Amino acid sequence: MINFLDLKKINLRHEHEMMDAIQKFMHSGWYVLGEDVKRFEAAFAQYCGSKHCIGVANGLDALALIIRAYEIGEGDEVIVPSNTYIASILSVSMNGATPILVEPDLHTYNIDPALIEEKITSNTKAIMVVHLYGQTCDMDVINRIAKKHNLKVIEDCAQAHGAVYDRKRAGNLGDAAAFSFYPGKNLGALGDAGAVTTNDDSLAQKLFAIRNYGSHRKYENIYKGVNSRLDEMQASLLSVKLKYLDEDNLKRREIANYYLNFINNPLIVLPSVMHEPESHVWHLFVVRADNRDSLQKYLLEHDIQTLIHYPIPPHKQEAYSEWGQLNFPISEKIHKEVLSLPISPVMDMTDVRKVVEVINRYGK
Ligand SMILES: Cc1ncc(COP(=O)(O)O)c(C=O)c1O
């Protein structure tokens, strides 16, 4: 079986270095918000080219805490893409603000900048862009719209660690950015972890406090904060893995290019890269097919595991039953047709060639 993703193989490449890191962490005797978190925050800020990195518990918290720190809440609106993973939308709802859904572009799967302005009202406070599947959004246009309407730009970088747009990395393309280090991400921990990056000094100082009970100094609370700290041990492991992120992304790009060059079945729609090659870090390689479920079954019969990102659009989720009557035809089409092929930094080229060969025979 060609697995969709082999997390064990991904992590065991660094077993010795990671075990060393765990041993150092254990011997440090300091297990929460210690040197490992500080070291990772500094390294990741430098990697993204941003001034600050604030480690938090997970990607959802990273998004939600940015919104909270910007004091966006009841009565405010935040623009989000209608085909994103539910977490982006939940982060707005969690703060009592209203997510305003905007359709994506069918070719990039990212928010369609041409549809943003018509959704802006006097209550709009921010545009949340999601660099979905690993490709950066059209940031020039989006930042221009945000500036014109005095809106914050929040990046959801959960799927785009290391992606580049106009020589800048994701995480440094708006006002603040949220990362998830969930194990399957391009930079994945061995548990839950997340971070915010920003160049905004006052936002950063506020977030350093909010993630830790609203406190800069023990037992002095200036905000009604939360406990959403980046786990010290996860930070030590992330520092090891960060060193290999560029190499891993290159391997993903090599596989993606092979798929793009050699899959030539007219029944399959391949993904498009809109900017420079580095603008896509191929967290997922997502194709579309009219009869997606039959394609998935066919691939499984040939020992190729695939996944669907995502089967149900957010506005059709029970949790958002109030949106049940809304129509987002592009999102609905995407959710009906997408299928993610195996891609990872440990995938063997023999397996990549097999996927191409099998998929090219589909329907013949
Ligand atoms: C686009 C997107 N945003 C946010 C998240 C939330 O991250 P986490 O699972 O770390 O809370 C994810 C991860 O699953 C994601 O894919």
The ligand as a Gaussian input file, in Angstrom:
#p B3LYP/6-31G(d) Opt

LIG

0 1
 C       -6.072000      25.836000       7.315000
 C       -5.988000      25.432000       8.763000
 N       -6.194000      26.357000       9.714000
 C       -6.103000      26.058000      11.020000
 C       -5.798000      24.785000      11.446000
 C       -5.823000      24.488000      12.913000
 O       -4.625000      24.018000      13.424000
 P       -4.608000      23.085000      14.736000
 O       -5.094000      21.733000      14.323000
 O       -3.184000      23.084000      15.150000
 O       -5.489000      23.723000      15.743000
 C       -5.535000      23.804000      10.489000
 C       -5.109000      22.458000      10.909000
 O       -5.583000      21.463000      10.940000
 C       -5.646000      24.115000       9.106000
 O       -5.422000      23.212000       8.162000

